Amino acid sequence: HRIRSSFCSSGTTHNSYICISGAIEEEFWNIATAVQTKIMEVVLLLRILVPDQLKTNYADSFWCTYCVSVIAASIPDELTYPLDLTKTRLQIQGEKAAAQLTSTNTSPYRGMLQTAAGIAKEEGLLKLWQGVTPAIYRHVIYSGIRIVSYETLRDKIWKKDPDGSFPVCGVASGALAQFFASPTDLVKVQIQMEGRRRLLGKPPRVHSPWDAFTQILEKGGVRGLWKGSIPNVQRAALVNLGDLTTYDSAKRFILKHTSLTDNHLTHILSSICAGLVAATMGTPADVVKTRIMNQPIDSSGKGLIYKSSIDCLLKTVENEGLFALYKGFLPVWIRMAPWSLTFWLSFEQIRYMLGSTGF
């Protein structure tokens, strides 16, 4: 009605289209401005009336944190996966207990660089990423659970103190996450060793992650999917004590005792500390875990070489010496450092972009 009145009062029909278009544009602009003003008034009213404890930041929600953790972990895992494969091959190399059982010659001793170069030369460059698919599947379970459980234990159950100190909860969150992700780790280790089996003239055990999963299920049942889970859980507990707890403690120490703020430099320094401690604490359990998962089993699903993780630990030290527990430490550390750095930088940056609080 206002547009019609404004148009008719002009008393002209020339350029009618331009006149009425301008009137419509002006009227809609006034309406939009009025709506925006009303929305701001409602938002301000809600901020006054709704208590702070009822306001929800969905960027800090369970599922948002879970998804961010998985995405942040998948990025460095794909980049550093060749080092993980090299580490696994080094840990199996020189396994005397397995050689005595199978009566086969073990591959010659090679260092990290020679092992990686040998895989690329003898099996193909892309074989350095053999087993990366179950590794990603693992992080869908492992990384999401370990982060959300750590924050829950730290903030809601064990109650982080006001001064920034908190009980150690990296062990519990790491053990819980790895227990649920152990089947994917078992599939990954078996896929990683297929190239070595072919070089030794052995028939392939599995052809794909799904084939490995179904064979494990057929031979050992559901329980067989958790073969090697005890040393795996032990390793994860130690690694996360070194990674989560060290990163959290180092970050809070830097923020409290230096002039640095919660920025990229603080994240880099904290992740370097976390990677070194995690590699040092987790490598012995990682060696035991890899050997138990790689050993052949009988018809009932029991291992033919080691009876338990303790038996594997004792046989490894007895046959190969104490330092055999740190086989693959160099690629573990070299991988853990950039992995931890990339993960924490990605994790913190994605959370910041979503408007979430810092870790």
N, C-alpha and C positions, 0 to 999 in steps of 0.2 A: 504494500500500500504506500509506504514511504517512497519507494523507488518510482512508482507510477506518478505520485503527486509531484515529485521533484522533476520528472521528465515532462509531464504535461504543463507544468507552470512555466516552462521555458518558452512555450508558444511557438516552437519551431519543429520541423520534421527533417531539417538538413542535418546530415551526419548523426542520424538518430542512433545508429549502431554504436558509434563511439561514445555518445552521451550515456546511453543506457549501460554500456559495458563499464564505463567509469563509475557510474552510480552503484552498480552491483559490486565492483571491486572495493569501493569505499565502504559499502555496507558490510561485506564479509570481513573486511579488516577490523571494523569496529566490533563485530560479533566475536571474532577470534581473540581480540584483546580482552574483551569482557570475560570470555571463558577462561583464558589464561589467568586472569586476576582471581576468578573464583577458585580455580584449582590451587593456586598458591595459598589462598585463604584456608582451604580445606587442609592442605599439607601442614601449614603452621598450626592449625587447630589440633590435628592428630598428634603432632610432636608435643603439644602441651598436655593433651588428655591421655595418650597411651604411655604407660610406665616404661622405663628403659628396659626392664627385664623381659617385657613382652615383645620388644622390637627384635626382628630377626634379620641378620645379615646372611643372605643365602650363599654368598661367596665363602662363608665359613661353615656351611652345612656339611653333613657327613658325605653325601654323594658328590658334591662339588670338590671337596678335598680328595676324595677317592679317585675321581676321574683325573684331576690335575696331577696326582701322584703317578698314575699309570702313564700318562702322556710324558711327563718329565723323565720317567725312568726308561721309556722306550727309545727316546732320542739318543742318550749316551750308550745304551746297550747295543744298538745297531752299529754305532761308530767304533766301539772298542771290542766288538765280538771276536775278531781274529785273535786277540790276545787271550781271550777266554778259552778258545779252542786250543791254542798253543799251550796254555797252562795245563789243560786236561791231558794232552798228549805227554807232556813232561812228567806228570804225576804217575802215569801208567808205565812210563819208560823205566826199564830195569827192575820190574816187579818180579823178584826171584820166586816168590811163593806161587805165582801164576805160572811161571816158566817150568817149575818142577812138576806141577800138576798136568800141564798140557804137553810137556816134552817138546816144546818148540823154541827155536832160537829167538831171543828178544832182539829188537832193533838196536843198532848201535847208539851209544850215548851221544846226544847232541844237545847243544845249548839252546837258548831261546831263539836267537836269530837263525841258527841252522835248522831248528825244527820248523819255524814259520816259513823259511825259504824252501825247505824240503817239501812241505805240504803244497805250496804254490807250484813247485816244479814237478813233483811226482804225481799230484792229484789234480792240479789245476788251480788257478787263482781264486775262482769262485768258491772252491771247497773250504777256503778260510772262513766262509760264512755258513758252513754246513751245520745245521741244527739251530739256526737263528729263529726259525718259526716257533718251536716249543719254548725258546728263551723269551719271546715276546708274550706267549701264552702265560708263562710263569709270572711275568711282571703284572699281568692283568689281575692276578690273584695276590701275589707276594707284596708288591710295592704299595698297592692300595691298602691292604690290611695293616701293614707295618706302620704306615704313617698315621692313619686314623686311630689305630689302637694306641700308638705312642702318645698322641695328643690327648686322647681320652683318659689314659692312665695318668698322664702328667697333670692335666688341668682339672679333671673332675673326680678321679678316684683317690689318687695319692696327694692331690692338692699342692700345686706349686706354691712355694712360700713367696710372700710379698717382695723379699729382697732378691728374688730371681733364682734361688737355690731350689732344688727339687730332688726327690728320690730317684734312684736309678731304675728306669723302666724300659730301657732299650732291650734288655735281655728278654723280658716277657713278650714284648711286641714282636721282636725278631723270631722267637721260637714259635709263637702262635701263627705268624704269617707263613713261615717255612713249612710248618706241619700241613697246612692246607695246600701249599704249592708243591709239595714233595713229588707227586706223580709227574708233573711237568718237568721237573729237574731230572727225574729218572729217564724219561724219554729223551731229553736233551743229551745226556751223557752217552746213551747208547747210539744215538745218531752221530755224535761227534767221533766215536771210535770206529765207525764203519770204513772210513778211508784207510785206516791203519790195518784193519783186518784184511782188506783186499790186497794190500801190499805184501802181507805175510802169506798170501795164497789161501786164505780161509774163505769159506762161503759167507756171503752177507747174512747177517741175522735179521735185519729189518731194512725196509725199502723207503719208508716215509714215517713221519710222526704218527699218523693214524695207524699204520701197520705195527709200529712199535707198541703203541698203546693197546691194541687188540691182542697182540701176542703176550704181552705182560699179563693182561687180564685173563687170557685163556690158560696160561701156565700156572700162575700164582693166585688167581682170583682177585677180588678187591683188595685183599691184604697185600698181594704182591705189588700193587701200585705204590705201596709205602716201603718198599725194600730200600734199605739205607737211610730211612727217615730219621733214625736216632742220631747218627753222626751229622746228618744234614741239619737237623734242628739244633744240635750243639754248635755247629759252625755258624748258623744264622744268629744264634743268641750272642756268640762272641763278636761276630761281624757288626751286629747292630749295637752292641755295647760300645764298639769302637767307632761306628759311623754315626748313629743317631745321637747317642749320649755325648760323644766327643764334639760333634758339630754344635749341638745345643749348648754345651758347657763352654766351648771355645768362643762361640758367638756372644754369649752373655758376658764372658770375661772381657772380651775386647770392647764391648759396648760400655761396660762398667769402669774399666781401668784405663781406657784410652779416649782420645777425642774423636775417634771415628764414629760415624753414624751407621744406621742400618742400611748400608749401600753395597754395591758390587764388591768393593775391596774387602769389606768385612766378610762377605759370603765366600770369597776366594780364600782368604786366610783360614777361615773355619773349615772349609772343605778339604784343604791340604792336610790339616791336622787329622781330620776324620779319616781320610783315605789311608794315611800311614798307619794309624792305630788299628784300623779295621783289617788291613792286610797282615799286620804282624800277629794279631790275635786269631785270625780266622784260617790261616794257611794250614796248620797241622790238622785241624778238623776237616778242612777241605780235601786234603790228601786221603784221609781215611774214608770220607764220604765217596770220593770218586772211585776208589778201588772196590769198595763194597758194591756200589751200583754197577760197576763194569764186570764183576765176577759172574761166571756161569752158574746156573742153578739146576737142581735136580727136578724130578717130576712133581715133587711136593712143594717146590718153590723155595727150598733152602739153598744157601750158598755152598758151593763146592770147595772154596778156598778159605774163607773166613767164617767163623761161627758168629761173631759179633764185632762191634766196633772196637771193643777192648782187645779182642783177639787180633784184629787187623793192626791195631796200634803196636802191640807187642811183637808181632811177626815182622812188621816193617822195621822197627828199631833193631830187632835181633839180626835180621838178614842184611840190612842196608845201612844201619847206623842211625844215630839220632837226627842228623841233618837231613835224612831222607824225608822227614816230616815237613821240611821247608822246600821240597821240590816244587818248582813253579812259582817260588816267591817273587822273583823279579817280574815275570809277566803279570802276576796278581797285583803287585804294587803299581807297576807301570799302567795297568788297566784301571786299578781302583782310583788312582789320583785323578786322571781326566774324567773318569766316570762320575766320581763324587763331585768334582768341580762342575761338570755339565749338568748333572742332576739338580744340585742345589741352586745353581744360578737359574736354570729353567723353572724350577719349582717356585722359587721366591718371586721371579719376575711375573710368571703367570698369575700367581696369587695377588700380586700388586696390581696388575692390569684389571683383575676382576673386582678389585676393591676389598680384598680379604686382608686380615691382619697378618703380620709376619709370623714365621714359624717359631 
